[in-house]
Amino acid sequence: MNQYTSGFGFPQDVIFDDARARRVLSQKWFFVGTRGDVPEPRNYFNFQLFDDQYFLLHGTDGVIRCMVNRCQHQSARLLKQDTGKCPASIICPNHQWAYNLNDGTLRNAPGFGKEFPTSAEGVSRGLQQVPVVEISGMIFACLSDNPDYSDMDEIVKIIAPYTDPFGFEKGGYKLAHHHREIIDANWLMVMINNRECCHCTNNHKGLTQLFDPSSFNGAETPAYKVLFDRAVQRWEGLGLTWQEKAFTLNDSARIARYPMYENYKSITFDGAPASKKLIGPFEDYDPSTLSMWFNPNAWIHFTSDHIATNWVLPLGPEKCALYSSWIVRDDAVEGEDYDVAHLTNVWKVTNAEDVGLCMSMTSGARSTHYKPGPFAADEQHCKQFCDWYMKYSA
């Protein structure tokens, strides 16, 4: 067993310790989707964490809840599609047990009599719910039965000046595309890879045509400073908050506005708009992204015409699920206002490049010769993530 040293990667026994991962996900809030993933009442969105499946469900009362995707009768999966729309009740495909949409209480249990749902046993058979918090249209869950909400209260105050102009939590957005894949990589390797862009120049040739890698590292080159200073003048003229808050006011959140190269209107390889419908405070396309990174598992980008979300959840020591969603204005018409391939290409390509790196990192971490490596100055957010994880997963 190697002892953890701040400024270095995780010891091998930490990387592959599922019990430790479960502890951190039971103490801290993790990202599970957005209001844009379930924009209308009865919309649902499935996800998996270790051996358990869950779903977000937009209730007919407008509240988004998270429930365990398991019937309380004989444990069949209730909702099988990645995304979809529920009928008037959540109905098990096995024996047709039916549950109320808004609270998961048992509504009907064929073969058990009309009075069964209101009996003590029937009441105990409601769907299990997981605590969730919605912040600026983004949904966070915690596996604890008694979660600490203080982190979420702090994060609301930090990000509100940046996210309020988008009104994401008020609706007006829809899911343009959802992508998920199961990858043979440890989820912590995915997060460490995501927390720096020192690898970008060699591995993300397309992405570096849009962004200077310094932006994602929190570093600054002379050329990037010129680009950034011009962008600040433009943002201040538009009344946009831009100053970076990097895990200082809250150790689970980093937010800032970053410039793209000035010939780009959105996060697309050709620089053309991703959607003809602008979102948030924008009356014209702005070559920038409002980016957020949340510990333990997400990175999100708001542009002037769409929102792209990415997050990872562990399934086992060497397997994880990588989720991505692209959200556009609800009146944007596919094929007319946006093309899905054009909208999604940058992050699909970039994520695919990263998957190969993370699989390689996982394989290397399994080696009998593995020894945690040191982080460079421009990998400061890797150090922050590792320190954070060790603190809350102990």
NORPETA-V750544 format. One record per residue. RES is the residue in three letters. BURIAL is # if it has 9 or more other ideal C-beta (glycine too) atoms within 8 Angstrom, else .. Layout:
RES | BURIAL
RES | BURIAL
This chain:
MET | .
ASN | .
GLN | .
TYR | #
THR | .
SER | .
GLY | .
PHE | #
GLY | .
PHE | #
PRO | #
GLN | #
ASP | .
VAL | #
ILE | #
PHE | #
ASP | #
ASP | #
ALA | .
ARG | #
ALA | #
ARG | #
ARG | #
VAL | #
LEU | #
SER | .
GLN | #
LYS | #
TRP | #
PHE | #
PHE | #
VAL | #
GLY | #
THR | #
ARG | #
GLY | #
ASP | #
VAL | #
PRO | #
GLU | .
PRO | .
ARG | #
ASN | #
TYR | #
PHE | #
ASN | #
PHE | #
GLN | #
LEU | #
PHE | #
ASP | .
ASP | #
GLN | #
TYR | #
PHE | #
LEU | #
LEU | #
HIS | #
GLY | #
THR | .
ASP | .
GLY | .
VAL | .
ILE | #
ARG | #
CYS | #
MET | #
VAL | #
ASN | #
ARG | #
CYS | #
GLN | #
HIS | #
GLN | .
SER | .
ALA | #
ARG | #
LEU | #
LEU | #
LYS | .
GLN | .
ASP | .
THR | #
GLY | .
LYS | .
CYS | #
PRO | .
ALA | .
SER | #
ILE | #
ILE | #
CYS | #
PRO | .
ASN | #
HIS | #
GLN | #
TRP | #
ALA | #
TYR | #
ASN | #
LEU | #
ASN | .
ASP | .
GLY | #
THR | #
LEU | #
ARG | .
ASN | #
ALA | #
PRO | .
GLY | .
PHE | .
GLY | .
LYS | .
GLU | .
PHE | #
PRO | #
THR | .
SER | .
ALA | .
GLU | .
GLY | #
VAL | #
SER | .
ARG | #
GLY | #
LEU | #
GLN | #
GLN | #
VAL | #
PRO | #
VAL | #
VAL | #
GLU | #
ILE | #
SER | #
GLY | #
MET | #
ILE | #
PHE | #
ALA | #
CYS | #
LEU | .
SER | #
ASP | .
ASN | .
PRO | .
ASP | .
TYR | .
SER | .
ASP | #
MET | #
ASP | .
GLU | #
ILE | #
VAL | #
LYS | .
ILE | #
ILE | #
ALA | #
PRO | .
TYR | #
THR | #
ASP | .
PRO | .
PHE | #
GLY | .
PHE | #
GLU | #
LYS | .
GLY | .
GLY | .
TYR | #
LYS | #
LEU | #
ALA | #
HIS | #
HIS | #
HIS | #
ARG | #
GLU | .
ILE | #
ILE | #
ASP | .
ALA | #
ASN | #
TRP | #
LEU | #
MET | #
VAL | #
MET | #
ILE | #
ASN | #
ASN | #
ARG | #
GLU | #
CYS | #
CYS | #
HIS | #
CYS | #
THR | .
ASN | .
ASN | #
HIS | #
LYS | .
GLY | #
LEU | #
THR | #
GLN | .
LEU | #
PHE | #
ASP | #
PRO | #
SER | #
SER | #
PHE | #
ASN | #
GLY | #
ALA | #
GLU | .
THR | .
PRO | .
ALA | .
TYR | #
LYS | #
VAL | .
LEU | #
PHE | #
ASP | .
ARG | #
ALA | #
VAL | #
GLN | .
ARG | #
TRP | #
GLU | #
GLY | .
LEU | #
GLY | .
LEU | #
THR | .
TRP | #
GLN | .
GLU | .
LYS | #
ALA | .
PHE | #
THR | .
LEU | .
ASN | #
ASP | .
SER | #
ALA | #
ARG | #
ILE | #
ALA | #
ARG | #
TYR | #
PRO | #
MET | #
TYR | #
GLU | .
ASN | .
TYR | #
LYS | #
SER | #
ILE | #
THR | #
PHE | #
ASP | .
GLY | #
ALA | .
PRO | #
ALA | #
SER | #
LYS | .
LYS | #
LEU | #
ILE | #
GLY | #
PRO | .
PHE | #
GLU | .
ASP | .
TYR | #
ASP | #
PRO | #
SER | #
THR | #
LEU | #
SER | #
MET | #
TRP | #
PHE | #
ASN | #
PRO | #
ASN | #
ALA | #
TRP | #
ILE | #
HIS | #
PHE | #
THR | #
SER | #
ASP | #
HIS | #
ILE | #
ALA | #
THR | #
ASN | #
TRP | #
VAL | #
LEU | #
PRO | #
LEU | #
GLY | .
PRO | .
GLU | #
LYS | #
CYS | #
ALA | #
LEU | #
TYR | #
SER | #
SER | #
TRP | #
ILE | #
VAL | #
ARG | #
ASP | #
ASP | .
ALA | #
VAL | .
GLU | #
GLY | .
GLU | .
ASP | #
TYR | #
ASP | .
VAL | #
ALA | .
HIS | #
LEU | #
THR | #
ASN | #
VAL | #
TRP | #
LYS | #
VAL | #
THR | #
ASN | #
ALA | .
GLU | #
ASP | #
VAL | #
GLY | .
LEU | #
CYS | #
MET | #
SER | .
MET | #
THR | #
SER | .
GLY | .
ALA | #
ARG | #
SER | .
THR | .
HIS | .
TYR | #
LYS | .
PRO | #
GLY | .
PRO | .
PHE | #
ALA | .
ALA | .
ASP | #
GLU | #
GLN | #
HIS | #
CYS | #
LYS | #
GLN | #
PHE | #
CYS | #
ASP | #
TRP | #
TYR | #
MET | #
LYS | .
TYR | #
SER | #
ALA | .
